[in-house]
Amino acid sequence: MDLANAGLTLFVVFGFFRKAPWVASLGTVTLTVSLYAAIAFTWGAVAAGAPALGVPYLWMNLPFIPIAVLCIAWCYWVAQAKLW
C-alpha cells in the first residue's frame, strides 16, 4: 500500500503543477494514507513493547513530521481554495 501511495503522491505532484482539478481530492487521499502508515507503525511498535517515541525509533518517526505539517497546510489550502 505504501508503494501505491508513493506512486499516487508523485501523480499528485504532477497534477499540482499542471493545476489539475482532481489534485485536491487525490492529495487528500494520499496524505490520509501517509498519516495512517505513520500511526500504524507507531501503534505496532508500542504494541510490541518498544518505546516508539524514544531514541531507538527517533529516525523512524522523524520522516513523518513533514507529513503531519503538510497535512495541516493541505487542509488549510483546500478549505481556503488556495491550491490554484
DADA-V653458 format. One record per residue. N is the residue number from 1. SS is DSSP state (A for helix, B for strand, O for the rest). NEAR is the number of other ideal C-beta (glycine too) atoms within 12 Angstrom. D_LAST is the distance of its C-alpha to the last C-alpha in Angstrom with 2 decimals. Layout:
N|SS|NEAR|D_LAST / N|SS|NEAR|D_LAST
//
This chain:
1|O|15|28.87 / 2|A|16|27.54 / 3|A|11|27.67 / 4|A|15|25.76 / 5|A|24|23.12 / 6|A|16|22.91 / 7|A|16|22.44 / 8|A|26|19.70 / 9|A|28|17.93 / 10|A|17|18.14 / 11|A|22|16.77 / 12|A|29|13.68 / 13|A|18|13.26 / 14|A|17|13.82 / 15|A|22|11.31 / 16|A|23|8.58 / 17|A|13|9.53 / 18|O|14|9.94 / 19|O|12|6.54 / 20|O|18|9.09 / 21|O|14|9.15 / 22|O|19|11.67 / 23|A|27|10.14 / 24|A|25|10.10 / 25|A|19|13.68 / 26|A|27|15.05 / 27|A|32|13.70 / 28|A|24|15.45 / 29|A|24|18.51 / 30|A|33|18.79 / 31|A|32|18.54 / 32|A|24|21.11 / 33|A|26|23.38 / 34|A|32|23.21 / 35|A|26|24.19 / 36|A|20|26.87 / 37|A|27|28.28 / 38|A|30|28.60 / 39|A|20|30.31 / 40|A|18|32.54 / 41|A|24|33.66 / 42|A|23|34.51 / 43|A|15|36.28 / 44|A|16|38.24 / 45|A|21|39.33 / 46|A|17|40.48 / 47|A|11|42.24 / 48|O|13|44.09 / 49|O|10|45.31 / 50|O|19|43.31 / 51|O|15|41.89 / 52|O|23|38.24 / 53|O|18|37.10 / 54|O|15|39.97 / 55|A|12|40.46 / 56|A|14|41.13 / 57|A|21|37.71 / 58|A|16|35.82 / 59|A|11|34.56 / 60|A|21|33.37 / 61|A|25|31.49 / 62|A|14|29.86 / 63|A|17|27.31 / 64|A|26|25.94 / 65|A|17|25.13 / 66|A|17|21.77 / 67|A|26|20.91 / 68|A|22|21.73 / 69|A|16|19.74 / 70|A|27|16.63 / 71|A|26|17.27 / 72|A|16|17.42 / 73|A|18|14.25 / 74|A|31|12.43 / 75|A|20|14.09 / 76|A|14|13.04 / 77|A|20|9.28 / 78|A|22|9.77 / 79|A|13|12.21 / 80|A|12|10.35 / 81|O|10|7.16 / 82|O|12|5.49 / 83|O|26|3.78 / 84|O|15|0.00
//
